[in-house]
Amino acid sequence: MLPGTIGRPNPTVPESAYFRRALRWAEPNNVFSQVQAELRHFIVWLGLVIIAALAISTARVTIRLQVQDLQFRISASRALEAKLLDERDWLNQQIAEQGNSTKMEEQALLNLGMIRPLPGQELVLP
């Protein structure tokens, strides 16, 4: 006759004892094993700290590069804005010097060969 507890946990032994027996390999038996376990834990934590430090450093460098790129773009945009404002002022000065549209038409005809479009040649854009 077979005992009734084969393949089933012993009801008199608490459940946590089974877990302790199953995880007994993780518990060192002597001082040397205890030191090795502590060394392993230290190395794991040190590795995690180093990985975290590298991740933070990489993020800081990436952000700094993005900031420098944006500063360059802002500088280039300001230079372009200043150039366009100067060109606008120059064109306003030219328009003021020309006075009326007939002089502008004459200049366009002489310098560029442009003429005023005929009524059928005009195109209305939306």
C-alpha positions in Angstrom: 0.0 0.0 0.0 1.2 3.5 -1.0 1.0 6.5 1.4 -1.6 9.1 0.4 0.9 11.9 0.2 2.9 10.8 -2.8 3.0 13.6 -5.3 1.2 16.0 -2.9 2.7 18.2 -0.3 2.7 17.0 3.2 -0.2 18.8 5.0 1.7 19.0 8.3 4.7 21.0 6.7 3.9 24.6 6.0 4.0 25.8 2.4 7.0 28.2 3.1 9.2 25.2 4.1 8.9 23.8 0.5 10.0 27.1 -0.9 12.9 27.3 1.5 14.0 23.8 0.4 13.5 24.7 -3.3 15.6 27.8 -2.9 18.3 26.3 -0.6 20.9 26.7 -3.4 20.6 30.4 -3.0 21.4 30.3 0.7 25.1 29.9 1.4 26.1 27.1 3.8 29.4 28.5 5.1 31.3 31.8 5.5 33.1 31.5 2.2 29.8 31.0 0.3 28.3 34.0 2.2 31.2 36.2 1.1 30.9 35.0 -2.5 27.1 35.8 -2.4 27.7 39.3 -1.0 30.4 39.8 -3.7 28.0 38.7 -6.4 25.3 41.1 -5.0 27.8 43.9 -4.9 29.0 43.3 -8.5 25.4 43.2 -9.7 24.5 46.5 -7.9 27.7 48.1 -9.2 26.9 47.0 -12.7 23.4 48.5 -12.4 24.8 51.8 -11.1 27.3 52.0 -13.9 24.6 51.3 -16.5 22.4 53.9 -15.0 25.3 56.4 -15.0 26.0 55.7 -18.6 22.4 56.1 -19.6 22.1 59.4 -17.8 25.4 60.6 -19.4 24.3 59.6 -22.8 21.0 61.4 -22.3 22.7 64.6 -21.2 25.1 64.6 -24.2 22.2 64.0 -26.6 20.2 66.8 -25.1 23.2 69.2 -25.2 23.8 68.4 -28.9 20.1 69.1 -29.6 20.4 72.4 -27.8 23.5 73.4 -29.8 21.7 72.5 -33.0 18.7 74.6 -32.1 20.9 77.5 -31.2 22.6 77.3 -34.6 19.2 77.2 -36.3 18.0 80.3 -34.3 21.2 82.2 -35.2 20.7 81.3 -38.9 17.1 82.4 -38.8 17.9 85.7 -37.2 20.6 86.4 -39.8 18.1 85.6 -42.6 15.5 87.8 -41.0 17.9 90.7 -40.8 18.9 90.2 -44.4 15.2 90.1 -45.5 14.4 93.2 -43.5 17.3 95.0 -45.2 16.0 93.9 -48.6 12.5 95.1 -47.7 13.8 98.5 -46.7 15.9 98.7 -49.9 12.8 97.8 -52.0 10.6 100.4 -50.2 13.3 103.0 -50.9 13.4 102.0 -54.5 9.6 102.3 -54.7 9.7 105.7 -53.1 12.4 106.9 -55.5 10.4 105.7 -58.5 7.4 107.7 -57.5 4.7 106.4 -59.7 3.9 103.3 -61.7 4.8 104.7 -65.1 8.4 105.0 -64.2 8.4 101.5 -62.8 6.8 100.2 -66.1 9.5 102.0 -68.1 12.3 100.5 -66.0 10.7 97.0 -66.3 10.5 97.4 -70.1 14.0 98.7 -70.5 15.9 96.5 -68.0 13.8 93.2 -68.1 11.8 93.4 -71.3 8.5 93.1 -69.3 5.2 94.6 -70.5 1.9 95.1 -68.9 -0.3 92.0 -69.6 -3.3 92.4 -71.9 -6.8 91.7 -70.5 -6.9 88.2 -71.9 -3.5 87.3 -70.6 -4.2 87.9 -66.9 -4.7 84.9 -64.7 -6.6 85.2 -61.5 -5.2 83.0 -58.7 -7.3 81.9 -55.7 
